[in-house]
Amino acid sequence: MRILLAAAVAVTGLVALQAPASATAKPPVVTRAALDPALVAGRGADVDFAEQEAENATTNGTVIGPGRDAYTLPAEASGRKAVKLTPGQYVEFTLPRAANAITVRYSIPDAPGGGGITAPLDVSVNGHKRAGMTLTSQYAWLYNQYPFSNDPNAGLLHPDWWITECSCVPDATTPAPEIAKPYRPNHFYDEQRLLLGNTYRAGDTVRLTVPAGSKAAWTVVDLLDSHLVGLPHVEVLAANVLLFGADPTGRRDSAEAIDKAIAFAKRTHLKVYIPPGTYQVNRHIVVDDVTITGAGSWYTTIKGRQVDLATPAPDGSVHAGVGFYGKDASAGGSRNVHLSGFAVEGDVRERIDTDQVNGVGGAMSDSTIDGLYIRHTKVGMWFDGPMRNLKITNNVIVDQIADGLNFHTGVTGSVVSNNFFRNTGDDALAMWSEKTADAGNTFDHNTIQTPVLANGIAIYGGTDNTVSNNLIADPIREGSAIQVGSRFGAEPFAGKLRITGNTTARAGTYELNWNIGLGAIWFYALEKDIDADIEVSGDHYLDSTYNAIMLVSEWSVKDQYAIPKVRFKDVRVDGTGTSVVSARVKGSASFANVDARNVGAVGVNNCGSFNFPPTGSEFSVTELGGNDGGWLAPWMLPNTITCDDRPPVVPPPAPSPW
């Protein structure tokens, strides 16, 4: 243990070093989701790093953005801005507090034929080079229609689908339209962590420089997170995987050794301990009635390659990959599983929905997952119930091909709290009540940034669930910050749904397929009525590109399904490109103490279900008082038709203290 601790001191450098800061360095600007932290106090995850946007730092590069058009680099950047560097250029950050580690979010070009490239980035502190990072685009750059392609030169995956680019179905159009390639490039960014080897003080400078000769024509730096990482965690009385043959260098596969350590720990009622190192694991580690802890996610990494299966597995998987899985629910699931203090690094570069290549999966009841760092898997955590009483806390899930976390089918009495999600390829947080309702669950105090596709938080059916005190910023396309949806075969909403105390920023996106703007929060009745006790209270919707609130149904079922009653109270809306409320469905909603300012269009854009009867819209609004800002005028009540299908967008000013 003394040797281990001595090595840790050498790695983390607990002795602070100081040198003169750059004379040209800007003072540090610390943000949360690219916002003044005062605007989001008490909301989102309590993280252990300081976020600094590159556009606020010192640079001789070029600031790109702001821009919110999907399939562009600014749109997928945090805060919709970043800094573009060419070889020889730099961006320099002034540390706001002591740090010994950094995370850099970046983008570099794809290879001409797809598959990605690597390129260097030099890291200097106080003018002295500390390290070199090797950036990669091998896990970025998807193209085309769902489920996407790695080939920038591919033709349409679904030429029989209607597309906005030609307002046509290409296969049914004569002459056939010309569709530019690469078609719909997206998922541009990745991130990388680095221990600096010493602890530096507030005021010291970290410069990121693209060296001359880099084969990347450009490097975009989005942000830098600075961390103060503590010493590795040590478990003395535990089944240490090294004693069972695990290889901390990552050269040999350690899956069997970890399995042996788990079996021994279960017989002897010990924990499993995974010391500092990188351990190669290329398949699932099945966990049941066991505690597995690492030295901390900066020190212990479980890293795998994606492996082609000779024949598809019974569940449809065509690849194997690293992951910690509970037993399948059909086999009784797992219970009493406790995972903490390590990183899971996958090798997933394409979206294949049948693949079970998630960081954590299966069914786990009466269990906890705490302090993991998960990157480059398909979904960070995907749970197939029925299962109950799972607590997920203090994890970081980034750079996923699909969801961040999904409670799928009959997950009950479970909590997801104080987790950080960035750059997911689908819903960052979802409850999907397919076949069996998710019930009694809570998503609380999580931070979600830049989900590239779909929503920050999505609730698909279920009973008595809560979404509270979350911070959701910069959704990109085909979704928004919060969705309540009757879709994907979900069970109906029942009991209570409480959405309370959340903040969204730069949401209310453009929906490419419908050619309209969504709401920062949107209710979507596609397959059933959304008819439950639903209350939205205390939310703040900041700088919405289009609407703050939307209630909508699909045109083909607009006369079948309704959203009969949703209550909004104590809500603040600061900035909308169009309306506070957009109603495109039959039903009703009530509003109390909903204050709005900087509204770009009519306060309530009421289209109902587009039948436009002489009696007024099929959607009615109840005014319960205290709705300040002039957005809800008496003449709109209860169901005046104010429908403008595509109102002009008036970009709002940046949000400010109320």
C-alpha positions as CSV (number, residue, x, y, z in Angstrom):
1,M,0.0,0.0,0.0
2,R,2.9,2.4,0.7
3,I,4.2,1.9,-2.8
4,L,0.8,2.5,-4.3
5,L,0.4,5.8,-2.3
6,A,3.8,7.0,-3.3
7,A,3.0,6.4,-6.9
8,A,-0.2,8.3,-6.5
9,V,1.6,11.3,-5.1
10,A,3.9,11.2,-8.1
11,V,0.9,11.1,-10.5
12,T,-1.3,13.8,-8.9
13,G,1.4,16.1,-7.7
14,L,0.0,17.4,-4.5
15,V,2.7,20.0,-4.2
16,A,1.4,23.2,-5.9
17,L,3.6,24.8,-8.5
18,Q,3.3,28.4,-9.4
19,A,4.7,30.5,-12.2
20,P,3.8,33.9,-13.6
21,A,0.6,33.8,-15.6
22,S,0.6,34.9,-19.2
23,A,0.6,38.6,-19.5
24,T,-2.1,38.4,-22.2
25,A,-4.3,35.9,-20.4
26,K,-8.0,36.8,-19.8
27,P,-9.3,36.4,-16.3
28,P,-11.3,33.2,-15.9
29,V,-14.9,33.0,-16.7
30,V,-16.6,30.0,-15.0
31,T,-19.9,28.9,-16.4
32,R,-22.4,26.2,-16.0
33,A,-23.8,25.0,-19.3
34,A,-22.4,28.2,-20.7
35,L,-24.5,30.2,-18.3
36,D,-23.7,32.5,-15.4
37,P,-23.9,30.1,-12.5
38,A,-26.2,32.5,-10.6
39,L,-28.9,31.8,-13.2
40,V,-28.9,28.1,-12.4
41,A,-28.1,28.0,-8.7
42,G,-29.4,24.9,-7.0
43,R,-30.2,23.1,-10.2
44,G,-28.3,20.4,-12.0
45,A,-25.5,18.3,-10.7
46,D,-23.0,19.4,-8.1
47,V,-19.9,18.7,-10.1
48,D,-16.2,18.6,-9.0
49,F,-14.9,20.7,-11.9
50,A,-14.9,24.2,-13.2
51,E,-16.3,24.7,-16.7
52,Q,-14.7,27.3,-19.0
53,E,-15.9,28.0,-22.5
54,A,-13.2,28.4,-25.1
55,E,-14.9,31.5,-26.5
56,N,-14.3,33.3,-23.2
57,A,-10.6,32.4,-23.1
58,T,-7.5,34.0,-24.8
59,T,-6.9,32.8,-28.3
60,N,-5.4,33.7,-31.7
61,G,-7.8,31.4,-33.3
62,T,-11.3,32.1,-34.5
63,V,-14.5,32.0,-32.5
64,I,-17.2,30.1,-34.4
65,G,-20.9,30.7,-33.8
66,P,-23.3,31.4,-32.3
67,G,-25.4,29.1,-34.4
68,R,-28.2,26.7,-33.8
69,D,-28.6,25.0,-37.2
70,A,-28.3,21.3,-36.9
71,Y,-25.4,19.6,-38.7
72,T,-23.0,22.4,-37.9
73,L,-20.1,22.7,-35.5
74,P,-21.5,25.7,-33.5
75,A,-24.9,24.0,-33.0
76,E,-23.3,21.0,-31.2
77,A,-20.9,23.2,-29.1
78,S,-21.8,24.1,-25.5
79,G,-23.4,27.5,-25.5
80,R,-23.4,27.3,-29.4
81,K,-19.9,28.8,-29.7
82,A,-16.4,27.4,-29.8
83,V,-12.9,28.3,-31.0
84,K,-11.4,27.0,-34.2
85,L,-7.6,26.6,-34.4
86,T,-5.3,25.9,-37.3
87,P,-1.8,24.5,-36.9
88,G,0.3,26.9,-34.8
89,Q,-2.7,28.5,-33.1
90,Y,-3.8,28.2,-29.4
91,V,-6.4,28.9,-26.8
92,E,-5.4,29.7,-23.3
93,F,-7.4,29.3,-20.1
94,T,-6.7,30.9,-16.7
95,L,-7.4,28.5,-13.9
96,P,-10.1,29.8,-11.6
97,R,-9.0,27.5,-8.7
98,A,-6.4,24.8,-7.9
99,A,-6.3,22.0,-10.5
100,N,-4.2,19.0,-11.4
101,A,-6.3,17.6,-14.2
102,I,-8.3,18.8,-17.2
103,T,-11.0,17.6,-19.6
104,V,-10.9,19.0,-23.1
105,R,-14.0,18.9,-25.4
106,Y,-12.9,19.2,-29.0
107,S,-13.6,18.3,-32.6
108,I,-11.2,17.4,-35.5
109,P,-12.1,16.4,-39.1
110,D,-13.1,13.0,-40.2
111,A,-11.0,11.0,-42.7
112,P,-12.2,11.6,-46.3
113,G,-13.7,8.1,-46.4
114,G,-14.8,8.0,-42.8
115,G,-13.4,6.2,-39.8
116,G,-11.7,9.2,-38.2
117,I,-8.1,10.5,-37.8
118,T,-5.8,11.2,-34.9
119,A,-4.0,14.5,-34.4
120,P,-1.8,16.0,-31.6
121,L,-2.6,18.8,-29.2
122,D,0.1,20.3,-26.9
123,V,-0.7,21.2,-23.3
124,S,1.4,23.9,-21.6
125,V,1.0,25.3,-18.2
126,N,2.5,28.7,-17.4
127,G,4.4,28.6,-20.6
128,H,6.0,25.2,-20.0
129,K,4.9,22.2,-22.0
130,R,3.4,19.6,-19.7
131,A,2.0,16.9,-22.0
132,G,0.8,16.1,-25.5
133,M,-2.7,14.8,-26.1
134,T,-3.6,12.6,-29.1
135,L,-7.1,13.7,-30.3
136,T,-9.2,11.3,-32.3
137,S,-12.3,11.6,-34.5
138,Q,-12.8,7.8,-34.6
139,Y,-15.8,8.0,-32.2
140,A,-17.3,11.1,-33.9
141,W,-18.8,12.0,-37.3
142,L,-22.0,10.1,-38.1
143,Y,-23.9,10.8,-41.3
144,N,-27.2,10.2,-43.0
145,Q,-30.6,9.1,-41.7
146,Y,-31.3,7.0,-38.6
147,P,-29.6,4.7,-37.6
148,F,-26.8,6.6,-39.3
149,S,-23.6,5.7,-41.2
150,N,-19.9,6.1,-40.7
151,D,-19.5,6.7,-44.5
152,P,-19.6,10.3,-45.6
153,N,-20.0,9.3,-49.2
154,A,-23.0,7.0,-48.7
155,G,-26.3,7.6,-50.5
156,L,-29.5,7.9,-48.6
157,L,-30.1,5.1,-46.2
158,H,-33.9,5.5,-46.6
159,P,-34.7,7.0,-50.1
160,D,-38.3,6.0,-49.4
161,W,-38.5,8.5,-46.5
162,W,-39.7,12.1,-46.9
163,I,-36.9,14.5,-46.4
164,T,-36.9,18.3,-45.8
165,E,-34.0,19.0,-48.1
166,C,-36.2,18.5,-51.2
167,S,-39.6,18.4,-49.5
168,C,-40.1,15.1,-51.2
169,V,-39.7,11.3,-51.1
170,P,-36.6,10.9,-53.3
171,D,-37.6,7.4,-54.6
172,A,-41.0,8.7,-55.6
173,T,-39.7,11.9,-57.3
174,T,-39.0,12.4,-61.0
175,P,-36.5,13.7,-61.8
176,A,-34.7,12.2,-58.8
177,P,-33.4,15.0,-56.5
178,E,-29.6,15.6,-56.0
179,I,-28.8,15.2,-52.3
180,A,-25.4,16.7,-51.3
181,K,-22.9,14.5,-49.7
182,P,-21.9,14.2,-46.9
183,Y,-25.6,14.0,-46.0
184,R,-26.4,15.4,-42.5
185,P,-23.1,15.2,-40.8
186,N,-23.4,15.2,-37.0
187,H,-21.9,14.0,-33.7
188,F,-18.8,16.1,-34.2
189,Y,-17.3,16.3,-30.7
190,D,-15.5,14.1,-28.3
191,E,-13.6,14.8,-25.1
192,Q,-10.5,13.6,-23.4
193,R,-9.1,13.8,-19.8
194,L,-5.6,14.4,-18.7
195,L,-3.8,14.3,-15.3
196,L,-1.3,17.2,-15.4
197,G,1.2,15.6,-13.0
198,N,1.3,18.6,-10.6
199,T,-1.2,20.7,-8.8
200,Y,-1.5,24.3,-10.1
201,R,-3.0,27.3,-8.5
202,A,-5.7,29.7,-9.4
203,G,-4.4,32.3,-11.9
204,D,-2.0,29.8,-13.6
205,T,-2.6,29.3,-17.3
206,V,-3.3,26.3,-19.4
207,R,-2.6,26.7,-23.1
208,L,-3.8,24.3,-25.8
209,T,-1.8,24.6,-29.0
210,V,-2.2,22.8,-32.3
211,P,1.4,22.0,-33.2
212,A,2.8,22.9,-36.7
213,G,2.5,19.9,-39.0
214,S,-0.7,18.5,-37.5
215,K,-2.6,16.5,-40.1
216,A,-5.8,18.0,-38.8
217,A,-6.6,21.0,-41.0
218,W,-8.4,22.5,-38.0
219,T,-9.1,21.7,-34.4
220,V,-12.1,23.1,-32.6
221,V,-11.9,23.5,-28.8
222,D,-15.3,23.8,-27.2
223,L,-14.4,24.0,-23.5
224,L,-12.0,23.0,-20.7
225,D,-13.1,21.6,-17.4
226,S,-10.4,21.8,-14.7
227,H,-10.4,19.3,-11.8
228,L,-8.6,18.8,-8.5
229,V,-8.4,15.0,-8.4
230,G,-7.6,13.4,-5.0
231,L,-5.5,10.4,-4.1
232,P,-6.6,6.9,-5.3
233,H,-9.0,5.1,-3.2
234,V,-7.5,1.9,-1.5
235,E,-9.4,-1.1,-0.3
236,V,-7.1,-3.3,1.9
237,L,-9.6,-5.9,3.0
238,A,-11.0,-6.9,-0.4
239,A,-10.6,-9.4,-3.3
240,N,-7.9,-7.5,-5.2
241,V,-8.2,-8.4,-8.9
242,L,-4.4,-8.4,-9.3
243,L,-4.3,-11.5,-7.1
244,F,-6.4,-13.3,-9.6
245,G,-4.3,-12.5,-12.6
246,A,-5.7,-9.2,-13.8
247,D,-3.3,-7.1,-15.9
248,P,-3.2,-3.4,-15.0
249,T,-1.2,-2.5,-18.2
250,G,-4.1,-3.5,-20.4
251,R,-2.0,-5.8,-22.6
252,R,-3.8,-9.0,-21.6
253,D,-7.5,-9.6,-21.2
254,S,-8.6,-9.3,-17.6
255,A,-12.2,-10.4,-17.9
256,E,-11.6,-13.9,-16.5
257,A,-9.5,-12.6,-13.6
258,I,-12.3,-10.2,-12.6
259,D,-14.8,-13.0,-12.8
260,K,-12.6,-15.1,-10.5
261,A,-12.3,-12.2,-8.0
262,I,-16.1,-11.8,-8.0
263,A,-16.6,-15.5,-7.3
264,F,-14.1,-15.4,-4.5
265,A,-15.6,-12.2,-3.0
266,K,-19.1,-13.7,-3.0
267,R,-17.9,-16.8,-1.2
268,T,-15.9,-14.8,1.4
269,H,-18.3,-11.8,1.7
270,L,-15.7,-9.3,0.6
271,K,-15.7,-6.5,-1.8
272,V,-13.9,-6.7,-5.2
273,Y,-11.2,-4.0,-5.5
274,I,-9.7,-2.9,-8.9
275,P,-6.5,-0.9,-8.2
276,P,-5.2,1.8,-10.5
277,G,-4.5,0.7,-14.0
278,T,-6.2,0.0,-17.4
279,Y,-7.8,-3.4,-17.6
280,Q,-8.7,-4.9,-21.0
281,V,-12.3,-6.4,-20.9
282,N,-14.0,-7.2,-24.2
283,R,-17.3,-8.7,-23.0
284,H,-19.9,-8.4,-20.2
285,I,-18.9,-8.8,-16.6
286,V,-22.0,-10.4,-15.0
287,V,-22.7,-9.0,-11.5
288,D,-25.0,-10.2,-8.8
289,D,-24.8,-9.8,-5.0
290,V,-21.4,-8.2,-5.2
291,T,-19.7,-4.9,-4.5
292,I,-17.0,-3.7,-7.0
293,T,-15.0,-0.6,-6.3
294,G,-12.0,1.0,-8.1
295,A,-9.4,3.5,-7.0
296,G,-11.5,6.3,-8.6
297,S,-12.6,7.0,-12.2
298,W,-9.3,8.8,-13.0
299,Y,-7.2,5.9,-11.9
300,T,-9.1,2.6,-12.6
301,T,-10.2,2.1,-16.2
302,I,-12.0,-0.9,-17.6
303,K,-11.4,-0.6,-21.4
304,G,-12.6,-2.8,-24.2
305,R,-12.6,-3.4,-27.9
306,Q,-15.7,-4.0,-29.9
307,V,-15.6,-7.7,-31.0
308,D,-17.5,-9.1,-34.0
309,L,-19.6,-12.1,-33.0
310,A,-19.4,-15.1,-35.4
311,T,-23.2,-15.5,-35.2
312,P,-25.7,-13.1,-33.7
313,A,-26.5,-13.6,-30.0
314,P,-30.1,-14.6,-29.0
315,D,-30.8,-11.0,-28.1
316,G,-29.8,-9.8,-31.6
317,S,-26.3,-8.5,-30.7
318,V,-23.8,-8.8,-33.5
319,H,-20.9,-7.4,-31.4
320,A,-19.6,-7.9,-27.9
321,G,-18.1,-5.1,-25.8
322,V,-17.1,-4.1,-22.3
323,G,-19.9,-3.7,-19.8
324,F,-21.1,-4.6,-16.3
325,Y,-24.5,-6.4,-16.6
326,G,-27.0,-7.7,-14.1
327,K,-28.7,-10.9,-15.0
328,D,-31.6,-10.7,-17.4
329,A,-35.0,-10.0,-15.8
330,S,-36.4,-13.2,-17.3
331,A,-33.8,-15.0,-15.2
332,G,-34.7,-13.2,-12.0
333,G,-32.4,-10.3,-12.5
334,S,-29.6,-9.3,-10.0
335,R,-29.8,-7.7,-6.7
336,N,-27.4,-6.1,-4.1
337,V,-25.0,-4.9,-6.7
338,H,-22.8,-2.0,-5.8
339,L,-20.5,-0.4,-8.5
340,S,-18.2,2.6,-7.7
341,G,-15.0,4.4,-8.5
342,F,-13.9,3.3,-12.0
343,A,-14.2,4.3,-15.6
344,V,-15.7,2.2,-18.4
345,E,-14.2,3.0,-21.9
346,G,-15.9,1.3,-24.8
347,D,-15.1,1.1,-28.5
348,V,-18.5,1.8,-30.1
349,R,-18.4,3.7,-33.4
350,E,-21.7,2.9,-35.0
351,R,-25.3,2.6,-33.9
352,I,-26.7,-0.9,-34.0
353,D,-29.8,-0.9,-31.7
354,T,-29.8,-4.7,-31.2
355,D,-26.2,-4.6,-29.8
356,Q,-25.8,-5.0,-26.0
357,V,-22.7,-2.9,-25.8
358,N,-23.7,-0.6,-23.0
359,G,-21.5,0.5,-20.1
360,V,-23.9,-0.9,-17.5
361,G,-27.0,-3.0,-18.3
362,G,-29.4,-5.8,-17.4
363,A,-31.6,-5.8,-14.3
364,M,-30.3,-4.7,-10.9
365,S,-32.6,-4.3,-7.9
366,D,-31.7,-3.0,-4.4
367,S,-28.4,-1.8,-5.9
368,T,-26.2,1.4,-6.3
369,I,-24.0,2.8,-9.0
370,D,-21.8,5.7,-7.9
371,G,-18.9,7.6,-9.2
372,L,-18.4,5.9,-12.6
373,Y,-17.1,7.6,-15.7
374,I,-18.5,6.0,-18.9
375,R,-17.5,6.9,-22.4
376,H,-17.7,5.5,-25.9
377,T,-20.3,2.8,-25.2
378,K,-23.6,2.7,-27.0
379,V,-25.7,3.7,-24.0
380,G,-24.1,4.6,-20.7
381,M,-26.6,2.7,-18.6
382,W,-29.6,0.7,-20.0
383,F,-31.8,-1.2,-17.7
384,D,-34.3,-3.8,-18.8
385,G,-36.8,-4.5,-16.0
386,P,-38.9,-5.4,-14.2
387,M,-36.5,-4.3,-11.4
388,R,-36.7,-1.9,-8.4
389,N,-34.8,0.2,-5.9
390,L,-31.8,1.2,-7.9
391,K,-29.9,4.4,-6.9
392,I,-27.6,6.0,-9.5
393,T,-25.5,8.9,-8.2
394,N,-22.4,11.0,-9.0
395,N,-21.6,9.5,-12.4
396,V,-20.3,11.1,-15.6
397,I,-21.6,9.7,-18.9
398,V,-20.2,11.3,-22.1
399,D,-19.8,10.7,-25.8
400,Q,-22.4,8.0,-26.3
401,I,-23.7,6.7,-29.6
402,A,-27.2,6.5,-28.2
403,D,-28.8,7.3,-24.8
404,G,-27.1,8.3,-21.6
405,L,-29.4,6.3,-19.3
406,N,-32.7,4.5,-20.0
407,F,-35.1,2.9,-17.5
408,H,-36.8,0.5,-19.9
409,T,-39.8,-1.6,-18.9
410,G,-41.0,-1.8,-15.3
411,V,-38.3,0.0,-13.4
412,T,-39.8,1.1,-10.1
413,G,-38.8,3.0,-7.0
414,S,-35.4,4.2,-8.4
415,V,-33.5,7.4,-8.3
416,V,-31.0,9.0,-10.7
417,S,-29.4,12.0,-9.0
418,N,-26.4,14.3,-9.3
419,N,-25.1,12.8,-12.6
420,F,-23.5,14.6,-15.5
421,F,-24.3,13.8,-19.1
422,R,-22.7,15.4,-22.2
423,N,-22.8,14.6,-25.9
424,T,-25.3,11.7,-25.9
425,G,-26.5,10.4,-29.3
426,D,-30.1,10.1,-28.2
427,D,-32.1,10.9,-25.0
428,A,-29.7,11.7,-22.2
429,L,-32.2,10.5,-19.6
430,A,-35.2,8.4,-20.4
431,M,-38.0,6.4,-18.7
432,W,-39.5,4.1,-21.3
433,S,-42.6,2.2,-20.1
434,E,-42.7,-0.3,-22.9
435,K,-45.0,-3.2,-21.9
436,T,-44.7,-2.6,-18.2
437,A,-44.9,0.9,-16.6
438,D,-42.0,2.6,-14.9
439,A,-43.3,3.8,-11.6
440,G,-42.3,5.8,-8.6
441,N,-38.9,6.9,-10.1
442,T,-37.1,10.3,-9.8
443,F,-34.6,12.1,-12.1
444,D,-33.2,14.8,-9.8
445,H,-30.4,17.3,-9.9
446,N,-28.8,16.0,-13.1
447,T,-26.9,18.2,-15.6
448,I,-27.4,17.4,-19.3
449,Q,-25.5,19.2,-22.1
450,T,-25.6,18.9,-25.9
451,P,-27.7,15.8,-26.6
452,V,-27.0,15.5,-30.3
453,L,-30.3,13.8,-31.1
454,A,-33.7,13.6,-29.3
455,N,-34.2,15.0,-25.8
456,G,-32.4,15.9,-22.6
457,I,-35.0,14.1,-20.5
458,A,-37.8,12.0,-22.0
459,I,-40.7,10.3,-20.1
460,Y,-42.5,7.8,-22.2
461,G,-45.6,6.8,-20.2
462,G,-45.5,5.5,-16.7
463,T,-47.0,6.2,-13.2
464,D,-46.1,8.5,-10.4
465,N,-42.7,9.7,-11.7
466,T,-40.8,12.9,-10.9
467,V,-38.4,15.1,-12.9
468,S,-36.9,17.7,-10.6
469,N,-34.1,20.3,-10.3
470,N,-32.3,19.3,-13.5
471,L,-30.3,21.5,-15.8
472,I,-30.6,20.8,-19.5
473,A,-28.8,22.8,-22.2
474,D,-28.3,22.8,-25.9
475,P,-30.4,20.0,-27.4
476,I,-29.7,19.8,-31.1
477,R,-32.4,18.2,-33.2
478,E,-35.5,15.9,-33.3
479,G,-36.2,16.6,-29.7
480,S,-35.7,19.3,-27.0
481,A,-34.9,19.6,-23.3
482,I,-37.9,17.8,-21.7
483,Q,-40.4,15.6,-23.5
484,V,-43.5,13.9,-22.1
485,G,-44.4,11.5,-24.9
486,S,-47.0,8.9,-25.7
487,R,-45.0,7.0,-28.2
488,F,-42.7,4.0,-28.8
489,G,-45.4,1.6,-27.6
490,A,-45.3,3.0,-24.1
491,E,-47.9,2.2,-21.4
492,P,-50.3,5.2,-20.8
493,F,-49.5,7.9,-18.3
494,A,-51.2,7.3,-15.0
495,G,-51.2,8.6,-11.4
496,K,-49.0,11.7,-11.0
497,L,-46.2,13.2,-13.1
498,R,-44.4,16.0,-11.5
499,I,-41.9,18.2,-13.4
500,T,-40.6,20.7,-11.0
501,G,-37.7,23.1,-10.5
502,N,-35.8,22.4,-13.8
503,T,-33.9,24.9,-15.9
504,T,-33.5,24.6,-19.7
505,A,-31.2,26.7,-21.8
506,R,-31.1,27.3,-25.6
507,A,-33.8,24.5,-26.1
508,G,-37.0,24.7,-28.1
509,T,-35.3,23.4,-31.2
510,Y,-36.2,23.3,-34.9
511,E,-37.9,20.0,-35.8
512,L,-36.5,19.1,-39.2
513,N,-39.1,16.5,-40.2
514,W,-42.1,18.7,-39.3
515,N,-40.4,22.0,-40.3
516,I,-41.6,23.7,-37.2
517,G,-40.1,24.8,-33.8
518,L,-40.6,22.7,-30.7
519,G,-40.9,23.8,-27.1
520,A,-38.2,23.7,-24.4
521,I,-40.7,21.3,-22.8
522,W,-43.1,19.4,-25.2
523,F,-46.0,17.0,-24.7
524,Y,-46.5,14.7,-27.6
525,A,-49.7,12.6,-28.0
526,L,-48.8,10.2,-30.8
527,E,-50.3,6.8,-29.7
528,K,-52.6,7.6,-26.8
529,D,-54.1,10.5,-24.9
530,I,-51.8,12.0,-22.3
531,D,-54.3,12.0,-19.5
532,A,-52.9,12.0,-16.0
533,D,-52.4,14.3,-13.1
534,I,-49.5,16.3,-14.6
535,E,-48.1,19.4,-13.1
536,V,-45.2,21.5,-14.2
537,S,-44.0,23.9,-11.5
538,G,-41.0,26.1,-10.8
539,D,-39.3,25.5,-14.2
540,H,-37.2,28.2,-15.9
541,Y,-37.1,28.2,-19.7
542,L,-34.1,30.3,-20.8
543,D,-33.4,31.5,-24.3
544,S,-35.6,29.1,-26.2
545,T,-34.9,29.0,-29.9
546,Y,-38.6,28.7,-30.7
547,N,-41.3,28.0,-28.0
548,A,-41.0,27.6,-24.3
549,I,-44.0,25.1,-24.0
550,M,-45.5,22.9,-26.7
551,L,-48.5,20.5,-26.7
552,V,-48.7,18.6,-29.9
553,S,-50.0,15.6,-31.8
554,E,-49.1,14.0,-35.1
555,W,-51.2,15.3,-38.0
556,S,-52.4,11.8,-38.9
557,V,-53.9,11.2,-35.4
558,K,-54.8,14.8,-34.5
559,D,-58.5,14.1,-34.1
560,Q,-57.9,10.9,-32.2
561,Y,-55.7,11.9,-29.3
562,A,-55.8,14.7,-26.8
563,I,-53.8,16.2,-23.9
564,P,-56.8,17.0,-21.7
565,K,-55.3,18.7,-18.6
566,V,-51.8,20.0,-17.8
567,R,-51.1,22.5,-15.0
568,F,-48.3,25.0,-15.2
569,K,-47.5,27.2,-12.2
570,D,-44.7,29.3,-10.9
571,V,-42.8,29.1,-14.2
572,R,-40.4,31.7,-15.6
573,V,-39.8,32.2,-19.4
574,D,-36.8,34.4,-20.3
575,G,-36.6,34.6,-24.1
576,T,-38.4,32.8,-26.8
577,G,-37.8,33.0,-30.5
578,T,-41.6,32.5,-31.0
579,S,-44.3,31.9,-28.4
580,V,-44.6,31.0,-24.8
581,V,-47.1,28.3,-25.6
582,S,-47.7,26.5,-28.9
583,A,-50.8,24.3,-29.0
584,R,-51.2,21.9,-31.9
585,V,-53.5,19.3,-30.3
586,K,-57.0,19.2,-28.7
587,G,-57.1,19.5,-25.0
588,S,-56.4,22.1,-22.3
589,A,-53.9,23.6,-19.9
590,S,-54.0,26.0,-17.0
591,F,-51.5,28.6,-16.1
592,A,-50.8,30.3,-12.7
593,N,-47.9,32.7,-12.0
594,V,-46.2,32.0,-15.3
595,D,-44.1,35.0,-16.0
596,A,-42.5,35.7,-19.4
597,R,-40.3,38.3,-21.0
598,N,-38.5,38.8,-24.3
599,V,-41.2,36.8,-26.2
600,G,-40.7,36.9,-30.0
601,A,-44.3,36.2,-31.2
602,V,-47.9,35.9,-30.0
603,G,-47.9,34.6,-26.4
604,V,-50.2,31.6,-27.2
605,N,-50.0,30.2,-30.7
606,N,-53.2,28.2,-30.6
607,C,-53.8,26.0,-33.6
608,G,-55.8,23.3,-31.7
609,S,-56.1,20.2,-33.9
610,F,-56.3,22.4,-37.1
611,N,-60.0,22.0,-37.8
612,F,-60.6,25.7,-37.0
613,P,-64.3,25.4,-35.9
614,P,-66.3,28.7,-35.5
615,T,-66.6,28.0,-31.8
616,G,-62.8,28.4,-31.4
617,S,-59.8,26.2,-31.0
618,E,-60.1,22.6,-29.8
619,F,-57.4,23.6,-27.2
620,S,-58.5,25.8,-24.3
621,V,-56.4,27.9,-21.9
622,T,-57.4,28.5,-18.3
623,E,-55.9,31.6,-16.7
624,L,-55.5,31.2,-12.9
625,G,-53.9,34.5,-12.2
626,G,-50.4,36.0,-11.7
627,N,-49.3,35.5,-15.3
628,D,-47.1,38.5,-15.8
629,G,-45.4,39.9,-18.8
630,G,-48.4,40.4,-21.1
631,W,-48.1,37.1,-22.8
632,L,-51.5,35.8,-21.8
633,A,-53.9,38.5,-22.8
634,P,-57.6,38.2,-22.0
635,W,-58.6,38.2,-25.7
636,M,-56.8,34.9,-26.1
637,L,-59.0,33.1,-23.5
638,P,-60.3,30.5,-23.4
639,N,-59.7,29.2,-27.0
640,T,-59.1,32.0,-29.5
641,I,-57.5,30.7,-32.7
642,T,-54.2,32.5,-33.0
643,C,-52.6,30.0,-35.3
644,D,-49.5,30.9,-37.2
645,D,-48.0,27.6,-38.5
646,R,-44.5,28.9,-38.9
647,P,-44.1,32.3,-37.2
648,P,-40.9,34.3,-37.9
649,V,-38.2,33.8,-35.2
650,V,-37.0,36.8,-33.2
651,P,-33.8,35.8,-31.4
652,P,-34.1,36.8,-27.8
653,P,-31.3,38.5,-25.8
654,A,-29.2,36.4,-23.5
655,P,-30.9,35.5,-20.2
656,S,-30.3,37.6,-17.2
657,P,-31.2,37.7,-13.5
658,W,-35.0,38.0,-13.1
